[in-house]
Amino acid sequence: MSQRPSFGVTRLSAADKILIGASVLLLIDSFLPWQRECVSSASPPLTVCLGTRSAWNGDGAFAGVLMGLFAALLIIGELAALSERPLPVTIPPSTLAGGFMKMHEQRAAPPASGFTG
């Protein structure tokens, strides 16, 4: 019989643990509201928020979707390498990390429309 693949987190370096943790947090954060649209009136002084936007559907949603996909791919790649079953595509995790960091920098720019953060 073949031996079952082992899954030991102790084999990960500190950088890999930080990379997986940050990617999981980024993926969770991408579903939280990043922008909201509010309308205010002068009399009576009232502010009403009409809706919210996340990374998946806000301004520049294409970049948000790519960021989420890169983060998910990075998590899958690191976990596959941990279980000693590498992915057939040979993209180093550092390249994926650089890609999703670049996407995050572009998402951190102020919104172009009337949405506020």
N, C-alpha and C positions, 0 to 999 in steps of 0.2 A: 504494500500500500504506500501511497505517497504521503509525505509528511505535511501536516497542516501548516500554512504560513503563520508565523508568529506576528504579534502586534504589540511591540514594546515601546512605550513612549520614552523610556530611558535612553534609547538609542538616538534620539533626536538631539541635535545641538541646541544651544540656547537661542541662536538666531532662528532656527527652524520653528522652535516653540513660539517665539515672538511673532514670526511671520504667520503661522497658522492662527494664533489668537487674534492678531490684528485683522486678518482677513475675515474671520468669523464675525468680529465686531463690526467691520465695515459692511458686511453683507446684511447683518441685522439692522444697522443704522440706515441702510439704503431704503428700507421699507417704512421708516419713520418720516413724519412730515418735515420737510426741509424749508418749504416756503408756504406762505399763506397770503391770501388776497383779502384785504380789509378795505372797507368803505367807511368814511367818517363824514358826519354832517356837522354844520356849525351850530344850528339851533334846532332842537336841543343838542348839546354836545354828546354825540353817540357814535360809537365805533362798532361796526358789525363785520365779523370775519365770515366770508362767503365759502371759502373752501381751502384745502391744503393740497400741496404737491410734494411728492417724494422724488427720489432720484430716478424712479422708473417712469414717471409721467410729468415731471416739471419742465421748466425751461431747459432746453438742451437734453431732453430725455434720451437721445441717441447715445450721448456720452455716459449718461447714468446707467443705461442698459449694458453698454460695453464694460463699464467699471464693475457692475455686478457679475457679469459673465466672467471677467478676468479673475475676480476674487473667488468665485466658485471653482473655476478651473485650477487656480492656485491651491485651494484647499484639497481638491480631488487629487492633484498631482503630488502634493506632499504626503497625503495619506496613502496613496498608491506606492510611493517610494518607501514609506515606513513599513508597509506590509510586504515588501520585497517583490511586488508585482508592478514593475515600472510600466508606464503608459507607452503605447507604441510610438507616439510622437516624442521626439527627443528635444523638447524645449526645456532649457534649464529653468529652475524655479526663480533664479535671479532675474531672468528676462521677463517672466510673468510679473514679478514684484515691481520691476521698473515700469512695466506697462500700466499696471493698475494704479501706481503712485502718480504717474503722469495724468491719467484720467481723473484722479482725485484732485489734483492741482487745478485742472481745468474746471471741475465742478465747484471748487471753492471760490471762483470768481463771483463778483456780485451779479445778481440777476439783471437781465436787460429790460424786463417789463415792470409792471406795477406791483409785483409780488415782493413782500418783505420777508426777511428771515427770522 
